[in-house]
Amino acid sequence: MTTTTQTGKVYLTVVDQWLDTIPASDSEDFKEFAEATTSIIEIWVYAGIVGYTGSFNDLSRWVKMKFKKLDRRGILNSEISALHSDIQELRMAITSGEIKGSDGAARLASLEKELRSHIETSERFNKTTDKRGLILAGADRVIRELTNIFKDDPQFAEPIDNAMNAVWAKVYSELTQN
């Protein structure tokens, strides 16, 4: 979808148009964050804090179009499936006598150890991702509620905006250190 403004500027996406309306420093910070972060949920939460009001789907498409993201979870899950399949095939080969029991046992133990390691990594990855997403979603909700409460009181607008940015920066820096 392309959009043309009254000034004649053409935007390929709603997100590009939004990025052009916010301060240049916020726009650059957001782009750097979007490039470095693998979670579209975290990118969406950050965009909301910087003032994005567009749809999640528009933002998701923009991220996919602009930045190549590695699907670590998908890769890890496919490796787990492949290891599980290899273990099953090795067990059948040992049972049928194609591979000696002693040779097969050592290879089987090695594959099972690798499979357990992959499963532990996957569980740790999921817990970390879930924790970060929940914390960021909670922070986003609090910020949105504060904004709605004080939206009609201009004397609080700037202090609340500054406080929200400080809280966001602190929460995110704590999450990225873990």
Beta strands, then each sheet from edge to edge (+ up, - down):
strand 1: 3-4
strand 2: 10-11
sheet 1: 1+ 2-
end
